[in-house]
Amino acid sequence: MNRIKTTDVAFAIGIMGVIMLFIIRLSPFFMDTLLIINIALSLLIMMIALNIKEPLEFSIFPTLLLLITLFRLALNFSSTRLILGNGGNAGNVIRTFGSIVIGDNLVVGIILFVIILFIQFIVITKGAERVAEVSARFTLDAMPGKQMAIDADLNSGTIDEGRARERRAAVQAEADFHGAMDGASKFIKGAAVASLLITVINIVGGLIIGMVTMDRTAGEVVRIFTLATVGDGLVSQIPALLISTASGILVTRSAGETTFGAQALGQLFGNPSVLVITGLLVLFLSLVSGLPRTPIFAIAAALISVGYSRMRAVQQQAGIVQEDQAEQAAQEKRRPESVTALLQVDPIELEFGYGIVPMVDVSQGGDLLDRVVMIRRQCALDLGVIVPAIRLRDNIQLSASAYVIKIKGVEVARGEVMADYLLAISTGEVEEEIYGIPTVEPTFGLPALWIPRSERESAELFGYSTIDPPSVIATHLTEVIKKYGHELLNRQMVQTLMDNLRRQQPALVDEVVPKLFSLGEVQKVLAGLLHENIPIRDMATIVETLGDYGGLTRDTDLLTEYARQALRRTISRRFIPEDEAHVITLDPSLEQLVVEHTKQSEHGSYLALEPAQIHTIFDRLRELLERLRDRGLSPIILTSPLVRRQFRRIAEQVSPELVVLSFNEIEQGVQVYSEGVVRL
């Protein structure tokens, strides 16, 4: 921590020092030192840009670019002060650079310097600015697609949650980097314009000052101040040229496994036949009269020799690779087969025939992967459960239009869809029948029709509800997840839920888990709620209930009943949304019989009724359920709290989706209408 603070202070002092360059007057020696530092920094940045593997390895470059530009402008300001105020003497560095360019011919030197300025301003700076702008635009436009690809990989099981977070952070960092580079490139352009203005000011101002204050001829004054101006401009433009080039390299650099130099060498000289052909084409240039043959022959010979040597190296490498592959294959045959990878079982799988592949493939316009992402979110919002990654894979053993849903490797549901059709389901108010291919809706078993997409408007006008095939699959998958959510809930998910609750109410979690209950016991209570389609989003209420009754019992079935009673508002809103419940009740004698025949064992309680009694209950219950369903009502069985759990086990054998509630689970204000009584 002290080191970080010291570094921050040092950078702050450095920035203040750069600002002070605009105020204090520098000596020529100190000016030489700062100009050498500027050149060294520019070379360092250029070498870093060439040797990184991806742009994000140099993520501080946009900010550093601003600081370097400010430093360079401060040096320009200080050198102008020395040139104009010191009779053209701005130090040895500026004088040496000016002498190199001007030499013995002042006019030629000025022309060369102007060319360098235009190269810097028009070619490098303008090009880097445009590339940064385009890169930022394309990077930002590609962000949604990259995020969707990450979600698709996560749902297909290719990556886990941790890797998905890393990739999302990388996408965000890449967008931030290119956006910052787009803005920073504007500073490079401004600095180039400022350099041109400073050059003009140095020449004009120097000539005026020299003519007025210096006892020299006009020619000497022109040479002195032109030499200093060109030297100052050159010592400023060379670092600027390096920085602009580094900026262009960074924004055009794509992520790779090697550095730019290694990639350039491999891609330019990696194809031997291209080198040989290029050498032969260069050799043909010697036939053109007037061209110098010596460099042509030398270059052609170099290309052809390098190409042939690369060919031999590739052939030798191919032979070595074949020998290694043969040896490896022989070793694999001798090695005992490892079957541990075959033991992996995915929690949820969706297998489909080749006719459904276009619905999954994003490149073909498929959006089923996006729907899978929404399913996981919907289940989290509806049930409060974390749905594990859903693996999607094609299966050539299935028919083209079929799909299969598996839970822990075992098929639990299947269906068929027609890719180019729509599923039309009657809403109960059909005005006119339409023609279609008869079928059964796979999720709820409703009669339906497959109709052409062109008939959609007509079908909806006649009273049908139309669903596209991806929605059919997504709905079926959602219902399967809700049905088997209690099986998908494992201890690791429970730990995640507890960790999430601990961040909000740490005292509550620390009191209950693991002091009173283990993760396994909490898992059984939560699974019991999910098994009857009770959401577990209100984890605080559930854990509080466990804490309240933990000292009285450790029976997870009984604790589940207590949790249900604490969640009565949630249960009432879920199963009785309109505050009117049409229920089937139990005869008091039947309830008493259930209480008397409930037995306890080491594994919990069970109901020990005679087979004839159970069959009588089945028959009476089926009769009442059919009567309510014929009237369009959703039946609910209402019992006393003591028998709800045991009678639920009987009722689910008649109808697994049947809702069985106790009197303590219905919120006040709900109107209850008895539609029948189950008697023996």
C-alpha positions in Angstrom: 0.0 0.0 0.0 2.9 2.4 0.8 4.5 1.6 -2.5 1.3 2.4 -4.4 0.9 5.7 -2.5 4.5 6.6 -3.2 4.0 5.9 -6.9 0.9 8.0 -7.1 2.7 10.9 -5.4 5.6 10.5 -7.8 3.3 10.7 -10.8 1.5 13.7 -9.4 4.9 15.5 -8.8 5.9 14.6 -12.4 2.7 16.1 -13.8 3.2 19.3 -11.8 6.8 19.4 -13.1 5.5 19.3 -16.7 3.1 22.1 -15.9 6.0 24.1 -14.4 7.9 23.9 -17.8 5.4 26.4 -19.1 6.4 28.8 -16.3 10.1 28.5 -15.4 13.0 29.2 -17.8 15.3 26.2 -18.5 19.0 26.2 -19.1 20.3 24.8 -22.4 21.8 21.8 -20.6 18.5 21.0 -18.7 16.7 21.4 -22.0 19.0 18.8 -23.7 18.3 16.4 -20.9 14.5 16.7 -21.2 14.7 16.3 -25.0 16.7 13.1 -24.6 14.2 11.8 -22.0 11.3 12.6 -24.5 13.1 10.6 -27.3 13.8 7.7 -24.9 10.1 7.6 -23.7 8.9 7.6 -27.3 11.2 4.7 -28.2 10.1 2.8 -25.2 6.4 3.2 -26.1 7.1 2.1 -29.7 8.9 -1.0 -28.6 6.1 -1.9 -26.1 3.5 -1.5 -28.9 5.5 -3.9 -31.1 6.0 -6.6 -28.5 2.6 -6.9 -26.8 0.3 -9.8 -27.8 -3.0 -7.8 -27.5 -3.9 -4.1 -27.1 -5.3 -4.6 -23.6 -1.8 -5.5 -22.3 -1.0 -1.7 -22.8 -4.3 -0.4 -21.5 -2.8 2.7 -19.9 -1.7 3.9 -23.4 -4.6 6.4 -23.9 -3.9 8.2 -20.6 -0.2 7.9 -21.1 -0.6 9.4 -24.6 -2.2 12.6 -23.1 0.6 13.0 -20.6 3.3 12.5 -23.3 1.6 15.0 -25.6 1.5 17.5 -22.7 5.2 16.9 -22.0 6.1 17.4 -25.6 4.1 20.6 -25.9 5.8 21.9 -22.7 9.2 21.2 -24.3 8.1 23.0 -27.4 7.1 26.0 -25.3 10.4 26.0 -23.4 12.5 25.6 -26.5 10.7 28.5 -28.2 11.5 30.6 -25.2 15.2 29.7 -25.5 15.3 30.2 -29.3 13.7 33.6 -29.2 15.3 34.8 -26.0 18.8 33.3 -26.2 19.7 34.3 -29.7 18.9 30.9 -31.3 20.9 28.9 -28.7 18.5 26.2 -27.4 21.0 23.5 -26.6 23.2 21.0 -28.3 20.4 18.5 -29.1 18.4 21.1 -31.1 21.6 22.4 -32.8 22.7 18.9 -33.8 19.3 17.8 -35.2 19.1 21.0 -37.2 22.6 20.6 -38.6 21.8 17.0 -39.7 18.8 18.1 -41.8 20.0 21.4 -43.2 23.7 20.5 -43.7 25.3 22.8 -46.2 22.2 23.8 -48.2 19.6 25.8 -46.2 16.9 25.6 -48.9 17.1 21.8 -49.2 17.1 21.4 -45.4 13.9 23.5 -45.1 12.2 21.5 -47.8 13.1 18.2 -46.1 11.8 19.5 -42.8 8.5 20.6 -44.4 8.2 17.1 -45.9 8.7 15.5 -42.5 6.0 17.8 -41.0 3.5 16.9 -43.7 4.3 13.2 -43.3 3.6 13.5 -39.6 0.5 15.6 -39.9 -1.3 14.2 -43.0 -0.2 10.5 -43.1 0.6 9.3 -39.6 -1.6 11.5 -37.4 -4.6 11.6 -39.7 -4.4 7.9 -40.3 -4.0 7.0 -36.6 -7.0 9.2 -35.8 -9.2 7.6 -38.5 -8.2 4.1 -37.5 -8.9 4.8 -33.8 -12.3 6.2 -34.7 -13.3 3.2 -36.8 -12.0 0.7 -34.3 -14.0 2.4 -31.5 -17.1 2.3 -33.6 -16.8 -1.3 -34.6 -15.8 -2.4 -31.1 -18.9 -0.7 -29.6 -21.2 -2.1 -32.3 -19.8 -5.6 -31.7 -20.4 -5.5 -27.9 -24.0 -6.9 -27.9 -23.0 -9.7 -30.2 -20.0 -10.6 -28.0 -22.1 -10.5 -24.9 -24.7 -12.8 -26.5 -21.9 -15.2 -27.6 -20.7 -15.4 -24.0 -24.2 -16.1 -22.7 -24.6 -18.8 -25.4 -21.4 -20.5 -24.4 -22.4 -20.3 -20.8 -25.8 -21.8 -21.4 -24.3 -24.6 -23.6 -21.9 -25.5 -20.9 -18.8 -24.6 -22.8 -17.7 -22.2 -20.1 -18.5 -21.7 -16.4 -19.8 -18.6 -14.5 -16.2 -17.5 -13.6 -14.9 -17.7 -17.2 -18.1 -15.9 -18.4 -17.4 -13.0 -16.0 -13.8 -12.8 -17.1 -14.9 -12.6 -20.8 -17.5 -10.0 -20.1 -14.9 -7.9 -18.2 -12.5 -8.3 -21.2 -15.2 -7.2 -23.6 -15.9 -4.1 -21.5 -12.2 -3.3 -21.1 -11.7 -3.6 -24.9 -14.6 -1.2 -25.5 -13.3 1.2 -22.9 -9.8 1.1 -24.5 -10.9 1.8 -28.0 -13.2 4.5 -26.9 -10.4 6.2 -25.0 -8.1 5.8 -28.0 -10.7 7.5 -30.2 -10.6 10.5 -27.9 -6.9 10.5 -27.3 -6.2 10.5 -31.0 -7.7 14.0 -31.2 -5.0 15.2 -28.9 -2.3 13.9 -31.3 -3.9 15.9 -34.1 -4.0 19.0 -32.0 -0.4 18.6 -31.0 0.6 18.3 -34.6 -1.2 21.5 -35.5 0.4 23.2 -32.5 3.9 22.1 -33.7 3.3 23.6 -37.1 2.3 26.9 -35.5 5.3 26.9 -33.2 7.6 26.3 -36.1 6.2 29.3 -38.0 6.4 31.5 -34.8 10.0 30.4 -34.2 11.1 31.4 -37.8 9.2 34.7 -38.0 9.8 35.8 -34.5 13.4 34.8 -34.6 14.0 36.7 -37.8 12.4 39.8 -36.3 14.3 39.6 -33.1 17.6 38.9 -34.9 17.2 41.8 -37.3 16.4 44.2 -34.4 18.6 43.1 -31.6 21.5 41.1 -33.1 24.5 42.7 -34.7 24.7 40.2 -37.6 23.9 40.1 -41.3 20.5 39.1 -42.6 22.0 35.8 -44.0 23.5 34.9 -40.6 20.3 35.7 -38.8 18.3 33.5 -41.2 20.7 30.6 -40.8 20.9 30.8 -37.0 17.2 30.9 -36.4 16.3 28.5 -39.2 18.8 26.0 -37.9 17.3 26.3 -34.4 13.7 26.1 -35.6 14.3 23.1 -37.8 16.3 21.4 -35.0 13.5 22.1 -32.5 10.8 20.9 -34.9 12.8 17.8 -35.8 13.6 16.8 -32.2 9.9 17.3 -31.4 8.4 15.6 -34.5 10.5 12.4 -34.3 9.1 11.4 -30.9 5.6 12.5 -32.1 6.1 10.3 -35.2 7.0 7.4 -33.0 4.0 7.9 -30.6 1.6 8.3 -33.5 2.9 5.1 -35.1 2.6 3.3 -31.8 -0.9 4.5 -31.5 -1.7 3.2 -35.0 -0.1 -0.2 -34.2 -2.1 -0.6 -31.0 -5.6 0.2 -32.5 -4.9 -2.0 -35.5 -3.4 -4.8 -33.5 -5.7 -7.9 -33.1 -5.3 -10.3 -30.2 -2.8 -13.1 -30.8 -0.6 -15.7 -29.1 2.6 -14.0 -30.3 4.1 -10.6 -30.6 3.8 -8.4 -33.8 7.4 -9.3 -34.9 6.8 -13.0 -34.6 3.5 -12.8 -36.4 5.0 -10.6 -39.2 7.9 -12.9 -39.8 5.6 -16.0 -39.8 3.0 -14.4 -42.1 5.4 -12.7 -44.5 7.9 -15.6 -44.9 5.8 -18.5 -43.8 4.7 -19.6 -47.3 7.8 -20.9 -49.2 6.1 -21.1 -52.6 5.1 -17.4 -52.4 8.7 -16.5 -51.7 9.9 -18.5 -54.7 7.3 -17.0 -57.1 8.0 -13.5 -55.9 11.8 -14.1 -56.5 11.1 -15.2 -60.0 8.9 -12.2 -60.7 11.7 -9.9 -59.4 14.1 -11.7 -61.6 12.0 -10.9 -64.7 12.5 -7.2 -63.9 16.1 -7.6 -65.1 14.7 -7.9 -68.7 13.6 -4.3 -68.6 16.4 -2.2 -70.1 17.8 0.5 -67.9 17.1 -1.1 -64.5 20.1 -1.9 -62.4 20.6 -5.7 -62.6 22.9 -6.1 -59.6 20.3 -5.3 -56.8 17.6 -7.2 -58.8 19.7 -10.3 -59.0 20.6 -10.0 -55.3 17.1 -9.6 -54.1 15.7 -12.3 -56.4 18.4 -14.8 -55.2 17.7 -14.0 -51.6 13.9 -14.6 -52.0 14.4 -17.8 -54.0 17.0 -19.2 -51.6 14.9 -18.4 -48.5 11.9 -20.0 -50.2 13.7 -23.2 -51.0 15.2 -23.4 -47.5 11.8 -23.0 -46.0 10.4 -25.7 -48.3 13.0 -28.2 -47.0 12.3 -27.1 -43.4 8.6 -27.7 -43.8 9.1 -31.1 -45.4 11.4 -32.1 -42.6 9.0 -30.8 -40.0 6.1 -32.7 -41.6 8.2 -35.9 -41.5 8.9 -35.4 -37.8 5.3 -34.6 -37.0 4.1 -37.8 -38.8 6.7 -39.9 -36.9 5.5 -38.3 -33.6 1.9 -38.9 -34.5 2.6 -42.5 -35.3 4.5 -42.9 -32.0 1.8 -41.2 -30.1 -0.9 -43.3 -31.7 1.0 -46.4 -30.8 1.4 -45.3 -27.2 -2.4 -44.5 -27.0 -3.2 -48.0 -28.1 -0.9 -49.4 -25.4 -2.3 -47.1 -22.7 -5.3 -48.2 -20.7 -8.5 -46.5 -21.8 -9.6 -43.6 -19.5 -13.4 -43.6 -19.1 -13.6 -40.9 -16.4 -14.7 -38.3 -19.0 -17.6 -40.5 -20.0 -19.0 -40.4 -16.4 -19.8 -36.7 -16.6 -23.6 -36.1 -16.5 -25.0 -32.7 -17.4 -27.9 -31.5 -15.2 -30.0 -30.4 -18.1 -29.6 -31.3 -21.8 -31.6 -30.4 -24.9 -30.9 -32.7 -27.8 -32.4 -32.1 -31.2 -32.5 -33.4 -34.7 -30.8 -31.8 -37.7 -33.9 -30.0 -38.8 -33.8 -27.9 -35.6 -30.2 -26.9 -36.0 -31.0 -23.6 -37.9 -33.1 -22.5 -34.8 -29.9 -22.8 -32.7 -27.3 -21.6 -35.1 -27.0 -17.8 -34.7 -25.3 -17.5 -38.2 -28.5 -18.9 -39.7 -30.8 -16.5 -37.8 -31.6 -18.9 -35.0 -32.5 -17.4 -31.6 -33.0 -20.4 -29.4 -29.8 -19.7 -27.5 -31.1 -16.3 -26.6 -34.3 -17.9 -25.4 -32.4 -20.3 -23.2 -30.7 -17.3 -21.6 -34.1 -15.8 -20.9 -35.3 -19.1 -19.5 -32.6 -19.1 -16.9 -33.4 -15.5 -16.0 -37.2 -16.2 -15.9 -36.7 -19.2 -13.6 -34.5 -17.1 -11.3 -37.2 -14.4 -11.1 -40.1 -16.8 -10.8 -38.8 -19.6 -8.5 -35.7 -18.0 -7.1 -33.6 -21.0 -8.2 -30.3 -20.9 -10.0 -30.7 -23.0 -13.1 -27.5 -24.8 -14.1 -26.0 -24.4 -17.6 -28.2 -26.0 -20.2 -26.3 -28.0 -22.7 -27.6 -28.0 -26.3 -26.4 -30.6 -28.7 -27.6 -32.2 -32.0 -28.4 -35.9 -32.1 -28.4 -37.7 -35.5 -30.3 -40.6 -33.9 -33.4 -38.3 -33.5 -35.7 -37.5 -36.4 -35.2 -34.2 -38.1 -37.9 -32.4 -36.2 -37.7 -34.1 -32.8 -36.1 -32.9 -29.6 -35.5 -34.5 -26.2 -35.1 -32.9 -22.8 -32.9 -34.8 -20.3 -32.5 -34.3 -16.6 -29.2 -35.7 -15.3 -28.8 -37.8 -18.4 -32.3 -39.3 -18.4 -35.0 -38.4 -20.8 -38.0 -36.7 -19.1 -39.7 -35.1 -22.1 -39.7 -35.0 -25.9 -41.6 -33.3 -28.7 -41.6 -32.4 -32.3 -41.8 -29.1 -34.2 -42.0 -28.2 -37.8 -39.4 -25.5 -38.6 -41.3 -23.7 -41.4 -44.7 -23.8 -39.7 -46.5 -22.2 -36.8 -48.3 -24.0 -34.0 -52.0 -22.9 -33.8 -53.9 -23.5 -30.6 -57.5 -22.8 -30.0 -58.3 -20.1 -27.5 -61.8 -21.5 -26.9 -63.4 -18.8 -29.0 -62.7 -20.1 -32.5 -65.1 -18.5 -35.1 -64.0 -20.7 -38.0 -61.9 -23.8 -38.4 -58.7 -23.6 -40.3 -56.8 -26.2 -42.2 -53.6 -27.5 -40.8 -51.6 -30.6 -39.8 -53.1 -32.0 -36.6 -50.8 -32.4 -33.7 -50.6 -32.2 -29.9 -48.9 -29.3 -28.1 -45.9 -30.9 -26.4 -45.9 -28.9 -23.1 -49.5 -29.2 -21.9 -50.9 -31.8 -24.3 -53.4 -29.6 -26.0 -54.8 -30.3 -29.4 -53.2 -28.0 -32.0 -52.5 -27.6 -35.7 -49.3 -26.9 -37.7 -50.1 -24.1 -40.2 -48.0 -22.3 -42.8 -46.5 -19.0 -41.7 -48.5 -17.2 -44.4 -51.7 -18.2 -42.6 -50.8 -16.5 -39.3 -53.0 -13.5 -39.6 -56.0 -15.6 -40.7 -55.6 -18.0 -37.8 -55.4 -15.2 -35.2 -58.4 -13.5 -36.8 -60.4 -16.7 -36.4 -59.5 -17.1 -32.7 -56.3 -19.2 -32.7 -53.1 -18.4 -30.8 -50.0 -18.9 -33.0 -46.6 -19.9 -31.6 -43.3 -20.2 -33.5 -41.3 -23.4 -33.1 -38.5 -21.9 -31.0 -41.1 -20.6 -28.5 -42.7 -24.1 -28.4 -39.3 -25.6 -27.4 -38.5 -22.8 -25.0 -41.9 -23.1 -23.3 -41.6 -26.9 -23.0 -38.1 -26.5 -21.5 -39.3 -23.9 -19.0 -42.0 -26.1 -17.7 -39.7 -29.1 -17.4 -37.2 -27.0 -15.4 -40.0 -25.9 -13.1 -41.2 -29.5 -12.7 -37.8 -30.9 -11.9 -36.4 -27.8 -10.1 -36.2 -29.7 -6.9 -33.9 -32.3 -8.5 -31.6 -29.7 -10.0 -31.1 -28.0 -6.6 -27.8 -29.2 -5.2 -25.8 -28.2 -2.2 -23.5 -26.0 -4.2 -26.5 -23.9 -5.3 -27.8 -23.8 -1.8 -24.4 -22.5 -0.7 -24.6 -19.8 -3.4 -28.1 -18.8 -2.1 -26.8 -18.7 1.5 -23.8 -16.5 0.4 -26.1 -14.1 -1.3 -28.4 -13.9 1.7 -25.4 -13.5 4.0 -24.4 -10.3 2.2 -27.8 -8.8 3.1 -28.5 -10.4 6.5 -25.3 -11.9 7.9 -26.6 -12.4 11.4 -29.5 -14.5 10.2 -27.4 -16.9 8.2 -24.7 -17.2 10.9 -27.4 -18.1 13.4 -29.0 -20.9 11.3 -26.4 -22.3 8.9 -24.5 -24.3 10.0 -25.2 -23.9 13.7 -28.7 -25.3 13.6 -28.9 -27.0 10.1 -26.5 -28.3 7.6 -26.6 -27.4 3.9 -28.1 -30.8 3.2 -31.0 -30.2 5.6 -31.7 -26.7 4.1 -31.5 -28.3 0.7 -34.3 -30.8 1.6 -36.5 -28.0 2.8 -36.0 -25.9 -0.3 -36.4 -28.9 -2.6 -39.7 -29.7 -0.8 -41.0 -26.2 -1.6 -39.8 -26.4 -5.2 -41.4 -29.8 -5.6 -44.8 -28.2 -5.2 -44.0 -25.2 -7.3 -43.4 -22.8 -4.3 -40.9 -20.0 -5.1 -37.8 -19.8 -2.8 -36.9 -16.2 -3.7 -37.9 -15.1 -0.2 -34.9 -16.9 1.4 -34.9 -14.6 4.4 -38.4 -15.8 5.5 -37.5 -19.4 4.9 -34.3 -19.2 6.9 -36.0 -17.3 9.7 -38.6 -20.0 9.9 -35.9 -22.7 10.2 -34.3 -20.6 12.9 -37.6 -20.3 14.8 -38.4 -24.0 14.7 -34.9 -25.4 14.7 -35.0 -26.0 18.4 -38.3 -27.9 18.2 -37.7 -30.4 15.4 -35.2 -31.5 12.8 -37.8 -33.3 10.6 -37.3 -31.6 7.2 -40.8 -32.5 6.1 -42.3 -30.8 9.1 -40.0 -27.8 8.7 -41.1 -27.5 5.1 -44.7 -27.3 6.3 -43.8 -24.5 8.7 -42.0 -22.7 5.9 -45.1 -23.0 3.7 -47.2 -21.4 6.4 -44.7 -18.5 6.6 -45.0 -18.1 2.8 -48.8 -18.1 2.8 -49.0 -14.7 1.1 -46.7 -16.0 -1.7 -48.7 -19.2 -2.0 -52.1 -17.4 -2.1 -50.9 -15.0 -4.8 -49.4 -17.9 -6.8 -52.3 -20.3 -6.8 -55.3 -18.0 -6.0 -54.5 -14.9 -8.0 -58.1 -13.5 -8.1 -58.8 -14.1 -4.3 -61.4 -16.7 -5.2 -60.6 -20.4 -4.5 -62.8 -23.2 -5.7 -61.7 -26.1 -3.5 -62.2 -29.7 -2.7 -62.2 -30.5 1.0 -61.8 -33.7 3.0 -64.4 -35.3 5.1 -63.5 -35.0 8.8 -63.6 -38.7 9.2 -61.2 -39.1 6.4 -58.8 -36.6 7.9 -59.0 -38.4 11.2 -58.3 -41.7 9.5 -55.2 -40.1 7.8 -53.9 -38.8 11.2 -54.4 -42.2 12.9 -52.6 -44.1 10.1 -49.6 -41.8 9.8 -46.6 -43.7 11.0 -43.1 -42.5 11.9 -39.9 -44.1 10.8 -36.2 -43.3 10.7 -36.6 -41.9 7.2 -39.7 -39.7 8.0 -43.4 -40.3 8.2 -45.6 -42.4 5.9 -49.3 -43.2 5.5 -50.4 -46.8 6.1 -53.9 -47.1 4.6 -55.5 -50.3 3.2 -55.4 -50.6 -0.6 -59.1 -50.6 -0.8 -59.3 -47.3 1.1 -56.7 -45.7 -1.2 -58.5 -46.8 -4.3 -61.8 -45.4 -3.0 -60.0 -42.0 -2.4 -58.5 -42.2 -5.9 -61.9 -42.8 -7.5 -63.7 -40.1 -5.5 -60.9 -37.6 -6.2 -60.9 -38.2 -9.9 -64.6 -37.7 -10.1 -64.5 -34.3 -8.4 -61.5 -33.2 -10.4 -63.2 -33.9 -13.7 -66.3 -32.1 -12.6 -64.4 -28.9 -11.8 -62.3 -29.1 -14.9 -65.4 -29.4 -17.0 -66.6 -26.2 -15.5 -63.3 -24.5 -16.5 -62.0 -24.2 -12.9 -58.6 -24.9 -11.5 -59.1 -27.4 -8.7 -57.4 -26.9 -5.3 -57.6 -29.4 -2.5 -57.9 -27.8 1.0 -57.0 -29.8 4.1 -56.1 -29.2 7.7 -52.4 -28.7 8.4 -52.0 -32.1 10.0 -52.9 -34.1 7.0 -51.8 -31.9 4.1 -48.4 -33.5 3.7 -49.7 -37.0 3.7 -52.8 -36.4 1.4 -50.5 -34.6 -1.0 -48.7 -37.9 -1.6 -52.0 -39.5 -2.4 -53.2 -36.7 -4.7 -50.0 -36.5 -6.7 -50.6 -40.1 -7.9 -53.9 -39.0 -9.4 -52.6 -35.7 -10.8 -49.0 -34.6 -10.2 -49.8 -30.9 -10.8 -52.7 -30.9 -8.3 -52.4 -28.1 -5.7 -52.9 -29.2 -2.1 -53.1 -26.4 0.5 -53.8 -26.3 4.2 -56.0 -23.7 5.9 -53.0 -22.0 7.3 -51.5 -21.4 3.9 -54.4 -19.2 2.6 -54.2 -15.5 3.2 -57.0 -13.6 4.9 -59.4 -12.0 2.4 -59.5 -15.0 0.0 -63.0 -16.2 -0.7 -63.2 -20.0 -0.5 -65.9 -22.0 -2.3 -66.3 -25.7 -1.6 -67.1 -27.6 -4.7 -67.0 -31.1 -3.3 -65.9 -33.3 -0.4 -63.7 -36.4 -0.6 -65.3 -39.2 1.5 -64.6 -42.9 2.0 
